[in-house]
């Protein structure tokens, strides 16, 4: 589900206003304080059902039930924080709160951009990302941090957010000439989202759908094959994207940074960041040489 830019901006501004009202101090956004000051009660528990969290109106208050089975029993884990923030989205977004009071509650499967087909869930995901990582604070904290992956690692710790959510916030608010790719634990492509800068120039769809399609010596291949926990290198645009001619001007180089996410698979960040400083993979070298021969 793709939200209109105007709606995304509206949700971002709403989340920032909630943060400024209830958690104005520096450091990770205080979700407990937001819950307390709005009279919302949190109930962490292990549920057998496959859901992350659900918000339920009862009498004069709202209750959020968090499924500890989905966060390894830790209600303070980054994924748990995102699930709580997602349910707060259903509370603070007027249309969602009205529906909560009129219809039976719907348990949520949270996960920013994880092929969510429900507009309401997509809106709650966007609200959650901007509640945990308010854009004004996020952009300021990102200044002078280094490469995209290093910046994302630092910001993830600073805002106590998951790496995937942080990477997407980086894409949306720091560098639009980048792409975030998520891989499943078995090395299949889960999704790939280009920044607006890449989309405008036609860099949209990646050629590889699984680990077998990757250049064998690329940074992402090294991480998915578990040779390294993290790695970096350089690829050509023609190696990565569809509709890029080998001999065309659009076949420039792109930085490839990859990181293992444990049970959650792998993450790749493609960007224009200092591409001359990183080694080009052998396959990318051959493609690059053919461009000029």
N, C-alpha and C positions, 0 to 999 in steps of 0.2 A: 504494500500500500504506500503510495507516494503522496505526501502531504504538500499542498501548495506552499510556496515560500512565505506568503502573507500569514498563513496559519502557523507555520513553524516559528515565525518571528513573534507572533502573538503568544504562543506557548512559552517561548524563551523569556519574554518580558514578564509573563505571569510568574514563572519560576524565580526569576531574579527578584521580583517584588516580595515573594514569600521569604527568600533568603535574607533580604535586607531588613525585613520586619522581625524575623524570628531568630536569625543567626548572623548578626552583623560583624562578629569578630573574625579575625584572621584564623586560618586553619581549616580543617575539613568541616563541611556544613554539619551542624548539630541537628541530626534528625530527631533525636530524643526530645530536644527542646521544642521542635516544631510539633511533634506529637502531643507533648504535654500542654503546650499553650493553646492547642486547638481541641483539647479534651478527647483525643483519639487514643485508644488503648491498643497496645501491641501484645499479641499472644503467640510467642514462638512455640512450636510443637512439631512432632513428627507425624505427618499424615501419610497414609498409604496411597492416596490419590496422586496423580501426576499433575501437580500445579505448584507454582512458586509462592503465590500469596493471594489473598482475597480480602476485600474490605466489605464489612457488613454493617448496615445501620441497625441499631437497637435502641429503643426508647429515646433517650436524649443525647446519645453519643454514637460514635462510630468505632468499630473494632477491626483491626488488621490481624489476620491469622497468617503467620509466616511458616512455611513448610521447611523445618530444619533438615529434613531428608535431602533437600536440594542444595544445601549449603554446608554439607559436612558437619552439621550440628552447631555451626558458629553463627549466631544472630548478628555478629558485628562484621562478618566477612564482606568484602566489596560487593559480591553478588547479592548478599542479603540486603545491603544498603540500597542497591538498585531496585530490588523487589519492593522494599518499603517505599522508596521514592515513587515508584510506579503507582502503587496504591494511593499515595498522597496525590498523585495526578488525578486519579478518579475523584478524589475529594475536592480538590481546589478548582478543577475545570467545571464551570457551572453546569454545562449540559450533562456531564458525566454524573455529577452529584444528584441532579434531578432524576436521572434514570435510575440511580441506585435506590432512591426513595420510592420509585414506582414499580420496579421490576425485581425479580429474584437476583441475588448476587451472582456474578460470573467469575469463577477462579481464573487467575491470570497466569499465562506463560510468558514471562518477561524475557526480553532479549533484543536489544536495539538492532533493527534492520535484519532480524533473523526471519526473513520471508513472511512477515506478519501480514495477513490478509484482512485483518479487522481494523478499520479506521480508528475506532475508539482505543484499541490496544496500542496502535502506532502512536497516537497522540499522547497516551500516558507514558510511553517509552521516551518520546522527545522531551516531555516535561521532566521526567526523571533524570535524564542526562544533564539538563540545564539546571536542575535543582542541586544535584551533587557537584556539578562543575559550572557555576555561573559564568557565562561568557566573558563578562567584564573582568573578573578575577582571573579566569583561565588564560585569556590572551595576555594579560600583564605578566602572569607567572611563566608564560612560555618564552618570553624574550631572552635571547642569549643563552639558550639551553644546550645547543649543539645539534647533532643530527636528529631527524625526525624520531627515530626509534629511541634514542637516548632521552629526548625531550618527553616522549610519551611515558617512558619508564619513570622519569622524575615527577611528572605531573600526576601519574597514577598514585604514587606514594603521597604526594602533597595533598591531593583531594580525596584520598582513601577510596579510589574508584577502580573498577576492573580495567585491565589493559585494553580490552576490546572497546569498551565505552569511551575510554580516554583517547584511543586512536581515532575514533569517529568524531569526537569533539575537536581533536586536532585538525582533522580533515575539514570540518565545517567552519572553524573559527581562526585557524592559524595559517595553514597552507593549502590552498585549493589546487595547487599543482602537485598533487600526490594521490595515491590510491591505497586503500586498505583492503587486504585480501584475508579472508578467514578460511582455514583448512580444517577438515575433520580429523580426528585422531588417526584414521587409516589413510590419510593423505589425499582425500578427494576435495575438490573445490566446494566450499559451502556457499560463499558469496564473494563478490568483488565489487567494491564501490569506488568509482573515481571522483575526485574533487571537481568542482565546477570548472576550474581552469583546464583540466584534462578533457572533460566532456565537451567544452566549447571547441577544442581543437580536434575533436573526433577520436580521442583515445578513450574508448568506452568498454569494449568487450575483449577479454583476455583470450589468448589462443589455447592455454592449457586448462584442462578440466580435472586433471589429477596429476599426481606426482610423476607419472611415467612420461608426461608431455614436457616436463621441465628440463632445461639444460642440466646435465648430470653434475656439473661442477658449479652450479649456481648456489648462491647463499641459501635460498629457500630449499633447494634439493638437499643440501648438506644438513639443514636443520630437520627436515621431515624424515630423512634417513637416519636421524639421531647421531650423526657424526659430531654435531656440535649443538649446544643449547641455544646459541645465538651466532649469527654470522652476517657479513655484509659483502657486497660485491657490486658489479655493474652489468647491466644487460642493455641490448638495443631495443628501441621501441618496436621494431619489426619482430623481434623475438617474443615480445610480450603481447602486443595488441593485433587484432584483426585489422585489415584494410590499411596497412602501413607498408608502402613499397620499399624494397631493399635499397634502391638507388634514389629514393625520394628525399626531399629536404626534411620531411617529418621523421625520418629514421635517425633520431638523435639517441643519446644514451640516457639511461635512467638508473638511479641507485636502487639496489635491491637489499633490504634489511629484513631479517627474519628472526623469529623468536618462538621457542617452544612454550606452550601454555599448559603443559601437564595433561590432565585428563580432558581438557577442553580443546585440544588440537594444536594448531599452529597459527601464527600471525605473520603476514608479510606487509611491509610498508614500501611502496615504490614512490620515488620522489626525484626532483631535480637537484637535490642537495649535494654539492661538491662531488659531482660524478667523476671528475678528472682524478680525484685522489684515491679512488678505489679500483681494485683490479677487475678487468673485464673477463668474463668467463670465456673459455676456449670457443664454445659455440657462438657466443656473441661476437668474438673477435673475427671468426670466419665470415659471419654475416656482414660485419662492419667493413671488412676488407673487400668483399664482393661489391659493396656499394660504390667503391671508388675504382674498381677494375673493369 
